Amino acid sequence: MSFGLQIRYWLEYALLRVIIGMIRLMPLDTAVKFSAYWWRKLAAKGRRHKRALANLKIAFPEKSDEEREEIAFAMWENLGRVMAETMQMDRLLAQPERIKIVNPKMLQRYHGKMGSAIGVSMHSGNWELAMWPLAVAGMKPAAVYRLVKNPMVDAYLRKQRKSLYPGGLFAKGSGAGFHAGRDTARQIGSYVRSGGRLGFLADQYDHKGIEVPFFGKAAKSPPFPAMLARRIGTRLWIGRCVRVGKTSNFRVEMHEIRVPRTEDSDADIKCIITDIQKTFENWIKEYPEQFMWSNRRWS
């Protein structure tokens, strides 16, 4: 690593800690309101706002431009809330009354006999909480996350997520390098085979993915969770986190998805992915303002 790059990383890390320090000076609810206000004001001026509007036009062609614009602005507010909550995650989790698990009996049924499990969710509400039911149930979930290139920032963010993912975090992304990516895939397979429970976010465009319908248009979708569940023989769960109003209160729910195991593994995997994306689509229609439309979804 060059000296110039080291300086840049130190400056980025220092700036992050200053911002976090400012956010943590405020009570949680105040910080969330403050962050939501400024994200609505500033983030909508960038190119990702244009992508969000383009995606919304695909998903909701029946809505007016004004309606789609308001959904996009509300999305930026939600992302501002997520940022502030991430910086005060320890305080949020210290108030478990803020997080209502909608269907706890679904998990209680498997208490002590869950075995290996794959969980998938999407960037909606505060997605960091989507695996919370598994953590509360003592199932020690792990998760796959996108590596941050700055190693100091990455290490700090990993530490902040430790209570959410007591089973650990597996990095993906170009910053991990080719061989690191292959090693991560092997580690993930070994972890799940040994009885681990692993979470994925599976709502973004994957250039190596499998095309299935999403809001009526073919979208290349992440295949790895479906492949892993099908080939290893694990349970597959799908979860979501719904923000209640504009507060830091949430409803979290998880449902089991059927994993077909016929002689045609490719058809089975496509069936699973289609089921996942259809569930996401139905959930997004309920709370479109809580979904991250600024991500790339269609090619």
N, C-alpha and C positions, 0 to 999 in steps of 0.2 A: 504494500500500500504506500503510495507516494505521500510525502510530507504535506503537500497541498490538499490532498484528499483527507488526510487525518485532520487538518485544521477545519476543513469544511464540515466534517462529521461532528467535531467538537462544537462548532458554532450552532449546527442544527440541533444537537442535543441540548445545548445550553438554552437556546430559544424555546425548545419544547418544555424544559423544566420551568422556565419563567412563566410560560402560559399556564402550565399546570398549577404552579404556585398561586397565580392570580385567581384561577378558577376555584382552587381549594380554600381560598380566603372567604369565599361566599358560602352560605348555606346551600345545600343541594338544589332546592327548588328555585332559589334566586339565580344560581349559576345556570340552570337549565333554561330559564326564561331569557337571561342575558344572551346566552349563546344562540338560542333560536332566533332572537331578534336580529342579531348581526349576520347570521348565516342567510337569512331571508334577504337582508339588505345587500350583501356583498357577493355571495356565491352565485346568485342568479345572473350576474354580469359576465360570467365566463362561458366558454364554449360548451362546457358540459351541460349548461342549461339548454342549449340548442339541441343537444343529443336527447335530453330528457323530453323535450317537446316533440321531437321526431318520433321517439318511442311511444309516447302517449297517443300520437296521431294514429299509429299502427294499432295500438291496443283499443283505443276508443274513438273510432272514426265518426261515431254518431254524436260525440260531444262537440261543442263550439270551441273556437280558439280560446275564448275567454275562460271557459271551464277547464280546459287543459292547462292553461297558464296558471290558474289558481291551484290546481293539483300540484304543479311543479313547484310553486312557491311554498306550499304546505310541506312538500317533500324536503325542501331545504331547511325549513324550520325543524322538521323531525331529525334531520341529520345533525343539526346544531345541538339538539337535545342529546342525541346519542354521544356526541363528542364530550359534552360536559359530564354526562353520566359515566363514561369510560374513565374520565379523570377522577371521578369520585366513586368508583365502583365499590370500594371497600365500605363506604358509608351507605350506599344503596343496599348492599347485601346484608348490612347490619340491621336493616329494617325489613325483615321478611314479609311483613304485612303488606308491603308494596307489590309483592309478586304473588298472584293467585294462580295456583295450578288447577286448571279447569277440570281435568279428569284423572285425579290421582289413583283411582281404582285400576286404571289400565296398567299402571306400573306395579301397584301393590300385588297384582295377580302374579307377577313374576318375581316377587321378592325372594332372594336366595337361589333362584333358578333361572335367571335371565340368560346366562351364558353370553357368548359373543353377540354384539349388536352394532349395527350401523345406523346413525341418525343423520337425516338431511334436513336442512332448513334453507331460508332465503333471507335476503337483506330487507327486512321489514320490521317495523316497530323498533325494538332494540334487540337485534339478532343475537347479540352476545348472551342473552338470557334464554335462548331457545333450548339449550341443553340443561337448563337449571333443574328440571324435574329429575333427571338422572343423577345429578350431583347431590340433590337433597335426599334421594333414595339410597345414597351411599354406594352408588355404582361406579364412582370414580371415572367419569368420561374423559376422554382425550379429544383433541380436535386437530384438523388440518387447517393451517392458516397461511396467508401469503407473506413471505419473508420480506422484511423491510431492509433495504440495502445498507442503511446506516446501522452498524452492529450495536452501537450503544443505545440507539432508539429501539432497536429490535429487542435487545435484552430487557430494557425497561418495560416495554409493552408486554412481553412474555410474563414478567414478574407480576404485573397488575392483573393478569388473567388467571393466575395460579389457582385461586379459589373457585373459579368457574370450571376449570379443566384440571382437576387434581391428577388425572391420568397422564398429563403432559401435553405438549404441543409438537406437531410435526410440520416442518416448514416446506413450502413449495414456492416456486417462482424463479425467475431468471437469475436472481442474485445467489441462489443456492448452487448454481453451476450444474452441468450435465450429469456428472457422476454423483453429486450430492442428491440430485433429483431421483436417480435410480436407487440410491441407497435409501432414500426416504420411502420409496414405494415398497422396497423389501422390508423395511422396518414396520411400515403400516400393516403389511400382510402378516408378518410375524406377530405383531401386537394383537391383531384381531383373532388370529388362529389360537392364541393363548388365552382367549376369553375376554379380551378388551372391548370396550365400548367407544366408538369413534364417531365424531361429528364432522359433517361437511356442509359448506354452503354450496348449493347446487343450482343457482339461478342465473349464472352468467354465461355469456357466449364462450364456447370452447371450440377452437378451430379444428381440433381432432375429435370433436364430439359426434354424437349421433343425432341426425335431424328428426325432430318430432314436432307436432303442432304446438304452438304457443300463441294464444290470442289469434288463432286462425292462420298463422303464417309459420312456415317451417323455420325452426331455430336449432342450431347445433348446440346440444346440451351435454353437460358433463356425464360421461359414462361410468367413471370409476366407482362411485358408490354402488351402483346397480351391479357392475361386474363383480365387485368384491363380495357383495351379499349373495349373489347367485353362485359364485365359484367356491366360496368358503362354506356356504350353508348357514349364514347367520340370520338373525332377525333383522328386519329393516323398519325403522321408525321415521316418521315425518313429523316435524314440529314447527310451530310458529309462535312468535311473541307479538301480542297486540297491545299497543299503547292505549291506555284509557284516557280519552280526551287529549289535553295538552300537558298532562302531568307525568311524573315519573312513577306511575302506577301501571301495572301490566297484568294481562292475562296470558298464561302460557299453556299450550296444549300440545299433546303428542298422540299420534295414532299409528297403529301398525299397518304396514303395507304388505300385501300378499306378494311373495316371491315365487313365481312359477319355476318349476324345474322339469321341463320336458326334454325331449331328445334334441330340440333345436335351441341351443344356448343363445344364439344371436337374437332369435325372436323373443326369447324370454327377457333378455336384457333390454331390448327395445320396448317391450311391454311395460317393464318396470319404470323406465325413464319417462314413457308417455304418461303413466299413472302419476308420477311425481310432478311433472310439469302441469298436468291438468289440475292437480290439487293446488299447486301454487297459483295458477290462474284464477281458480274459484276464490281462493283466499284474498288475492290482490283486488279482485272486483269488490270485495266487501270494504276494504280500506285502501284505496289506491294512493292516497296521500302519504301512506306510511311505507310504500315500496320505493327502493332506490332506482328510479327511472334513468338516472344519469349513467348507469353502467351500460356497457355494450351488451346487447341481447341478440340482435339479428345481424347477419352479415350485410 
